[in-house]
Amino acid sequence: CAEVEAVDASADMIAYAEKYHEHPRVFYDVLNAWHVEQDPVYDLIFSNATFQWLQPFDPLAIRLSQAMVDQGTLWFSVFGPQTFKELQQIIERGLGLQDYLPAARFLDKGSYLESLNALFDDVQVFEQTFSVKYTSLKQLFESIRHTGVRGGENKLFLTPGRFRRLEDLYLRRFGMISATYEMFFFIAREKK
């Protein structure tokens, strides 16, 4: 059986994983993806909804490819720039803040493909876009906070009146509180 090195930049996430997912062949480490082992030691590198926060992507992709053995594989998912497009529109209209949400600056599928095709022999991408309905703007914000997709440094401070105004705008514009999630899933096999 192979060994697994599980890394996360968050000490809290590593502590949680160690507590609830203990296994004799899984080793946990608080580590940023920028600091992975540079000798080719990994057969598989897997990441879920993280790389959109680690920009620029080109040097990260190079670093990860250098850490993989011959025929190594990189599997990852990222959120695309259409994520939360409805919320971004409402923030622009209601508060006048252009490209306020970090998702507006996420890379598109083509940018990832350009980087990966320069480094890997075989690159596959799957795309899924879906919409989730919420009962209120508050529920949408709570979902964003709990799923870890908010990221970024921008904090939105809203008075109760401004919050109601945004929710009213949302309902008038879209007829409901919903959010688009754009996901890209990549599988890339190493050039060696």
C-alpha contacts under 8 A as a table, 3 or more apart, distances in Angstrom:
res1	aa1	res2	aa2	distance
1	C	25	R	7.95
2	A	25	R	7.20
3	E	25	R	4.88
3	E	26	V	5.95
3	E	27	F	7.69
4	V	25	R	6.19
4	V	26	V	4.68
4	V	27	F	6.13
5	E	26	V	5.93
5	E	27	F	4.88
5	E	28	Y	5.90
5	E	29	D	7.38
6	A	26	V	6.93
6	A	27	F	6.04
6	A	28	Y	4.81
6	A	29	D	6.33
7	V	14	I	7.26
7	V	28	Y	5.83
7	V	29	D	4.92
7	V	30	V	5.63
7	V	31	L	5.48
7	V	32	N	7.35
7	V	33	A	7.82
8	D	11	A	7.27
8	D	13	M	6.81
8	D	14	I	6.36
8	D	29	D	6.83
8	D	30	V	5.25
8	D	31	L	5.38
8	D	32	N	6.18
8	D	33	A	7.68
9	A	30	V	5.26
9	A	31	L	4.83
9	A	32	N	4.66
9	A	33	A	7.67
10	S	13	M	5.27
10	S	14	I	6.46
10	S	30	V	6.34
10	S	31	L	7.87
11	A	14	I	5.10
11	A	15	A	6.10
11	A	30	V	5.69
12	D	15	A	5.08
12	D	16	Y	6.17
13	M	16	Y	5.09
13	M	17	A	6.16
14	I	17	A	5.05
14	I	18	E	6.07
14	I	28	Y	6.44
14	I	29	D	6.83
14	I	30	V	6.47
15	A	18	E	5.16
15	A	19	K	6.16
16	Y	19	K	5.17
16	Y	20	Y	6.14
17	A	20	Y	5.32
17	A	21	H	5.18
17	A	22	E	7.23
17	A	28	Y	7.93
18	E	21	H	5.54
18	E	22	E	5.31
18	E	28	Y	6.95
19	K	22	E	6.24
22	E	26	V	7.17
23	H	26	V	5.33
24	P	27	F	7.82
31	L	35	H	6.60
31	L	36	V	7.31
32	N	35	H	5.52
32	N	36	V	7.15
33	A	36	V	5.51
33	A	60	L	7.86
34	W	60	L	6.49
34	W	63	R	7.26
36	V	63	R	7.93
36	V	64	L	7.44
36	V	67	A	7.19
37	E	40	P	7.61
37	E	41	V	7.40
37	E	67	A	5.92
38	Q	41	V	8.00
38	Q	63	R	7.05
38	Q	64	L	7.88
38	Q	66	Q	6.02
38	Q	67	A	4.75
39	D	66	Q	6.82
39	D	67	A	5.31
39	D	68	M	7.67
40	P	66	Q	5.99
40	P	67	A	4.22
40	P	68	M	4.51
40	P	69	V	4.70
40	P	70	D	7.99
41	V	67	A	5.92
41	V	68	M	5.59
41	V	69	V	5.59
42	Y	45	I	6.64
42	Y	67	A	6.09
42	Y	68	M	4.54
42	Y	69	V	5.75
42	Y	72	G	6.81
43	D	68	M	5.86
43	D	69	V	5.72
43	D	70	D	7.91
43	D	71	Q	7.43
43	D	72	G	4.55
43	D	73	T	6.32
44	L	68	M	7.19
44	L	72	G	5.68
44	L	73	T	4.84
44	L	74	L	5.82
44	L	75	W	7.49
45	I	64	L	7.83
45	I	68	M	7.79
45	I	73	T	6.42
45	I	74	L	4.85
45	I	75	W	6.23
46	F	74	L	6.03
46	F	75	W	4.80
46	F	76	F	5.49
47	S	50	T	6.35
47	S	51	F	7.47
47	S	75	W	6.53
47	S	76	F	4.60
47	S	77	S	6.49
48	N	51	F	7.96
48	N	76	F	5.59
48	N	77	S	5.02
48	N	78	V	6.80
49	A	52	Q	6.91
49	A	76	F	7.34
49	A	77	S	5.18
49	A	78	V	4.45
49	A	79	F	6.31
50	T	53	W	5.85
50	T	54	L	7.08
50	T	77	S	7.57
50	T	78	V	6.43
51	F	54	L	4.91
51	F	55	Q	7.32
51	F	57	F	7.47
51	F	76	F	7.97
51	F	77	S	7.81
51	F	78	V	6.22
52	Q	55	Q	6.73
52	Q	78	V	5.72
52	Q	79	F	6.53
52	Q	80	G	7.94
52	Q	106	F	5.94
52	Q	107	L	7.05
53	W	106	F	7.99
53	W	151	G	7.41
53	W	152	G	7.89
54	L	57	F	6.60
54	L	60	L	7.58
55	Q	60	L	7.61
56	P	59	P	6.54
56	P	60	L	7.02
57	F	60	L	5.10
57	F	61	A	6.02
57	F	112	Y	7.49
57	F	115	S	7.53
58	D	61	A	5.22
58	D	62	I	6.33
58	D	115	S	5.65
59	P	62	I	5.04
59	P	63	R	6.13
60	L	63	R	5.02
60	L	64	L	6.16
61	A	64	L	5.15
61	A	65	S	6.05
61	A	115	S	7.12
61	A	116	L	7.04
61	A	119	L	7.89
62	I	65	S	5.16
62	I	66	Q	6.22
62	I	119	L	7.19
63	R	66	Q	5.26
63	R	67	A	6.53
64	L	67	A	5.12
64	L	68	M	6.73
65	S	68	M	5.40
65	S	119	L	7.19
65	S	190	E	6.77
68	M	71	Q	7.91
68	M	72	G	5.23
68	M	73	T	7.45
68	M	190	E	7.43
69	V	72	G	5.13
69	V	190	E	7.94
70	D	190	E	6.54
70	D	191	K	7.43
70	D	192	K	5.70
71	Q	189	R	6.14
71	Q	190	E	5.18
71	Q	191	K	7.15
71	Q	192	K	7.17
72	G	189	R	5.88
72	G	190	E	5.25
73	T	187	I	6.98
73	T	188	A	5.63
73	T	189	R	4.51
73	T	190	E	6.04
74	L	186	F	7.69
74	L	187	I	5.73
74	L	188	A	5.09
74	L	189	R	6.44
74	L	190	E	7.86
75	W	185	F	7.49
75	W	186	F	5.62
75	W	187	I	4.58
75	W	188	A	6.53
76	F	185	F	5.84
76	F	186	F	5.35
76	F	187	I	6.78
77	S	183	M	6.80
77	S	184	F	5.49
77	S	185	F	4.36
77	S	186	F	6.20
78	V	183	M	5.78
78	V	184	F	5.43
78	V	185	F	6.74
79	F	83	T	6.59
79	F	103	A	7.57
79	F	106	F	7.18
79	F	181	Y	7.18
79	F	182	E	5.62
79	F	183	M	4.65
79	F	184	F	6.36
80	G	83	T	5.85
80	G	103	A	6.96
80	G	106	F	5.67
80	G	107	L	6.24
80	G	108	D	5.75
80	G	109	K	7.24
80	G	181	Y	7.73
80	G	182	E	5.01
80	G	183	M	5.67
80	G	184	F	6.71
81	P	85	K	7.86
81	P	103	A	5.15
81	P	104	A	5.01
81	P	105	R	6.21
81	P	106	F	4.77
81	P	107	L	6.26
81	P	108	D	6.15
81	P	182	E	7.16
82	Q	85	K	5.22
82	Q	103	A	7.13
82	Q	104	A	6.97
82	Q	180	T	6.91
82	Q	181	Y	6.90
82	Q	182	E	5.70
83	T	103	A	5.91
83	T	104	A	7.61
83	T	179	A	7.44
83	T	180	T	5.29
83	T	181	Y	4.40
83	T	182	E	5.04
84	F	87	L	5.30
84	F	88	Q	6.25
84	F	103	A	7.02
84	F	179	A	5.26
84	F	180	T	5.21
84	F	181	Y	6.35
85	K	88	Q	5.06
85	K	89	Q	6.24
85	K	104	A	7.65
85	K	179	A	7.16
85	K	180	T	6.42
86	E	89	Q	5.17
86	E	90	I	6.38
86	E	170	Y	7.84
86	E	178	S	7.44
86	E	179	A	6.13
86	E	180	T	7.13
87	L	90	I	5.12
87	L	91	I	6.17
87	L	170	Y	7.70
87	L	179	A	7.02
88	Q	91	I	5.12
88	Q	92	E	6.13
88	Q	98	Q	7.99
88	Q	99	D	6.95
88	Q	100	Y	6.95
88	Q	101	L	6.32
88	Q	104	A	7.70
89	Q	92	E	5.13
89	Q	93	R	6.17
90	I	93	R	5.10
90	I	94	G	5.65
90	I	95	L	7.84
90	I	166	L	6.55
90	I	169	L	6.60
90	I	170	Y	6.15
91	I	94	G	5.19
91	I	95	L	5.27
91	I	96	G	6.60
91	I	97	L	6.09
91	I	98	Q	7.82
91	I	100	Y	7.52
91	I	166	L	7.28
92	E	95	L	5.60
92	E	96	G	4.47
92	E	97	L	4.70
92	E	98	Q	5.40
92	E	99	D	7.62
92	E	100	Y	7.77
93	R	96	G	5.54
93	R	97	L	7.77
94	G	165	R	7.34
94	G	166	L	6.03
94	G	169	L	7.22
97	L	100	Y	5.59
99	D	102	P	7.37
99	D	104	A	5.54
99	D	105	R	7.38
100	Y	104	A	7.39
100	Y	154	N	7.33
101	L	104	A	5.76
101	L	105	R	7.81
101	L	150	R	8.00
101	L	152	G	7.93
101	L	154	N	7.50
102	P	105	R	5.54
102	P	106	F	6.83
102	P	150	R	7.42
102	P	151	G	6.96
102	P	152	G	5.78
103	A	106	F	5.05
107	L	111	S	6.09
107	L	112	Y	6.99
108	D	111	S	5.55
108	D	112	Y	6.86
109	K	112	Y	5.39
109	K	113	L	6.23
109	K	184	F	6.89
110	G	113	L	4.98
110	G	114	E	6.08
111	S	114	E	5.22
111	S	115	S	6.53
112	Y	115	S	5.31
112	Y	116	L	6.15
113	L	116	L	5.07
113	L	117	N	5.79
113	L	123	V	7.64
114	E	117	N	5.41
114	E	118	A	6.53
115	S	118	A	5.53
115	S	119	L	6.96
116	L	119	L	5.31
116	L	120	F	5.82
116	L	123	V	6.90
116	L	188	A	7.09
117	N	120	F	5.41
117	N	121	D	6.93
117	N	122	D	7.63
117	N	123	V	6.51
119	L	190	E	7.06
119	L	191	K	6.28
120	F	123	V	6.56
120	F	188	A	6.03
120	F	189	R	5.53
120	F	190	E	4.69
120	F	191	K	4.75
121	D	188	A	7.50
121	D	189	R	6.00
121	D	190	E	6.06
121	D	191	K	5.12
122	D	188	A	5.64
122	D	189	R	5.20
122	D	190	E	7.45
123	V	186	F	7.15
123	V	187	I	5.79
123	V	188	A	4.39
123	V	189	R	6.55
124	Q	186	F	5.71
124	Q	187	I	5.19
124	Q	188	A	6.39
125	V	184	F	6.70
125	V	185	F	5.50
125	V	186	F	4.53
125	V	187	I	6.48
126	F	184	F	5.82
126	F	185	F	5.04
126	F	186	F	6.56
127	E	182	E	7.53
127	E	183	M	5.76
127	E	184	F	4.63
127	E	185	F	6.23
128	Q	182	E	6.05
128	Q	183	M	5.21
128	Q	184	F	6.54
129	T	180	T	6.90
129	T	181	Y	5.61
129	T	182	E	4.38
129	T	183	M	6.08
130	F	180	T	5.70
130	F	181	Y	5.43
130	F	182	E	6.68
131	S	178	S	6.44
131	S	179	A	5.40
131	S	180	T	4.36
131	S	181	Y	6.12
132	V	178	S	5.38
132	V	179	A	5.40
132	V	180	T	6.57
132	V	181	Y	7.82
133	K	176	M	7.38
133	K	177	I	5.91
133	K	178	S	4.20
133	K	179	A	6.65
134	Y	137	L	7.17
134	Y	139	Q	6.12
134	Y	140	L	5.93
134	Y	176	M	7.78
134	Y	177	I	5.34
134	Y	178	S	5.69
135	T	139	Q	6.46
135	T	140	L	8.00
135	T	177	I	6.59
136	S	139	Q	5.21
136	S	140	L	6.56
136	S	167	E	7.54
136	S	177	I	6.07
137	L	140	L	5.03
137	L	141	F	6.27
137	L	167	E	5.82
137	L	177	I	6.31
138	K	141	F	5.15
138	K	142	E	6.17
139	Q	142	E	5.02
139	Q	143	S	6.10
140	L	143	S	5.08
140	L	144	I	6.24
140	L	177	I	7.66
140	L	178	S	7.74
140	L	179	A	7.77
141	F	144	I	5.08
141	F	145	R	6.20
142	E	145	R	5.04
142	E	146	H	6.12
143	S	146	H	5.17
143	S	147	T	6.00
144	I	147	T	5.43
144	I	148	G	6.36
144	I	149	V	5.79
144	I	150	R	5.71
145	R	148	G	5.69
145	R	149	V	7.04
145	R	150	R	6.21
147	T	150	R	7.95
148	G	151	G	6.79
158	L	161	G	7.77
158	L	162	R	5.68
158	L	163	F	5.67
159	T	162	R	5.23
159	T	163	F	6.10
160	P	163	F	5.04
160	P	164	R	6.20
161	G	164	R	5.21
161	G	165	R	6.20
162	R	165	R	4.92
162	R	166	L	6.20
163	F	166	L	5.18
163	F	167	E	6.25
164	R	167	E	5.05
164	R	168	D	6.04
165	R	168	D	5.10
165	R	169	L	6.14
166	L	169	L	5.05
166	L	170	Y	6.10
167	E	170	Y	4.99
167	E	171	L	6.23
167	E	177	I	7.89
168	D	171	L	5.18
168	D	172	R	6.12
169	L	172	R	5.13
169	L	173	R	5.95
170	Y	173	R	5.24
170	Y	174	F	5.89
170	Y	175	G	7.25
170	Y	176	M	6.96
170	Y	177	I	6.40
171	L	174	F	5.41
171	L	175	G	4.54
171	L	176	M	4.95
171	L	177	I	6.31
172	R	175	G	5.58
172	R	176	M	7.96
174	F	177	I	7.15
174	F	178	S	7.95
